[in-house]
Amino acid sequence: MKKLLITGIFLIGFVMQTNAFNIKDCLEYRNTPDLNSKNLLSYIKENNLMDKITEVCSEEICTKLNFPTLEQGIKYFINRNIDILYSKNKEAALEAELKGFKMDKISINTCN
C-alpha cells in the first residue's frame, strides 16, 4: 500500500511539473514600441487580446493582470506606475498622467 501511495505522489508531481513547463511554452512576449498607457486598452481590444493578455510592462515595472476584469488590472498598473514616478520625479509623473507612459512589452497566453 505504501508503494502505491508513493508512486501516486510521484506521478502527481511529475504531471504538475510537466504542466508548468507547458504554461511557459504558451507565453509570447511582444515588444510594443508605439504603445503607451493611454492607448493600451484600445490596443488590446483592437488586436482581440482581451482574454489572452497576462502581463504588461513599462521599463522595469511589470504587473500580472490577475484581476476580475482587464480594465481593473490596467487601471491598477497605470496607477502603480504613476505612484512610483511621483516618488522619483513629480514632473515626469504629471507628464505621464497627462500624456501616458511608454509600454515596453506585453505577455500573451497563446494557448487559449
C-alpha positions in Angstrom: 0.0 0.0 0.0 2.9 2.4 0.8 4.5 1.7 -2.6 1.2 2.6 -4.3 0.8 5.8 -2.3 4.4 6.9 -3.0 4.1 6.0 -6.7 0.9 8.1 -6.9 2.6 11.1 -5.2 5.5 10.9 -7.7 3.1 10.6 -10.6 1.1 13.7 -9.5 4.3 15.7 -9.0 5.5 14.7 -12.5 2.2 15.7 -14.1 2.2 19.1 -12.3 5.8 19.8 -13.3 5.0 18.9 -16.9 2.1 21.3 -16.9 4.3 24.1 -15.5 6.6 23.8 -18.5 3.7 23.8 -20.9 2.4 27.0 -19.5 5.8 28.7 -20.2 5.6 27.4 -23.8 2.3 29.3 -24.2 3.6 32.7 -23.3 4.5 35.1 -26.1 6.2 38.4 -25.2 5.6 41.3 -27.6 7.7 44.4 -27.6 5.4 47.4 -28.2 7.4 50.4 -29.2 4.5 52.6 -30.2 2.2 51.7 -27.3 1.6 53.9 -24.2 -0.6 53.7 -21.2 -3.3 55.9 -22.8 -3.9 53.6 -25.7 -3.1 50.2 -24.0 -6.8 49.1 -23.6 -7.8 50.1 -27.1 -4.7 48.2 -28.5 -5.8 45.1 -26.6 -9.3 45.3 -27.8 -8.3 46.0 -31.4 -6.0 43.0 -31.5 -8.5 40.7 -29.8 -6.3 40.1 -26.8 -8.9 40.6 -24.0 -8.8 37.1 -22.7 -5.2 36.4 -23.7 -3.1 39.1 -22.1 -1.4 38.1 -18.9 1.1 40.8 -18.0 2.1 44.3 -19.0 5.4 46.0 -18.5 6.8 49.5 -18.6 10.5 49.9 -18.0 11.3 47.6 -15.2 7.8 47.6 -13.7 5.6 44.6 -14.7 2.1 43.7 -13.4 0.4 40.4 -13.9 -3.3 41.1 -14.8 -4.9 38.7 -12.3 -7.9 40.9 -11.6 -11.6 40.3 -12.0 -11.6 42.5 -15.1 -8.9 43.6 -17.5 -9.9 47.2 -17.0 -9.2 46.9 -13.3 -5.8 45.3 -13.9 -4.8 48.0 -16.3 -6.0 50.8 -14.0 -4.0 49.3 -11.2 -0.9 49.0 -13.4 -1.2 52.7 -14.5 -1.8 54.0 -11.0 1.1 51.9 -9.6 3.5 53.3 -12.2 2.4 56.9 -11.7 2.8 56.5 -7.9 6.3 55.2 -8.4 7.1 58.1 -10.8 5.8 60.6 -8.2 8.2 59.2 -5.6 11.1 59.8 -8.1 10.2 62.8 -10.2 6.9 64.8 -9.8 7.3 66.5 -13.2 7.7 63.1 -15.0 4.7 61.7 -13.1 2.5 64.7 -14.1 3.5 64.2 -17.7 2.8 60.5 -17.6 -0.6 61.2 -16.1 -1.5 63.6 -18.9 0.2 62.0 -21.9 0.7 58.4 -20.8 3.9 56.5 -20.4 5.7 54.1 -22.7 4.8 50.4 -22.6 7.8 48.1 -23.2 6.2 44.7 -23.6 3.1 42.7 -23.0 2.8 39.0 -22.3 0.2 37.0 -24.1 -1.1 33.4 -23.5 -1.1 31.8 -26.9 -2.6 28.5 -25.8 -6.1 29.9 -25.2 
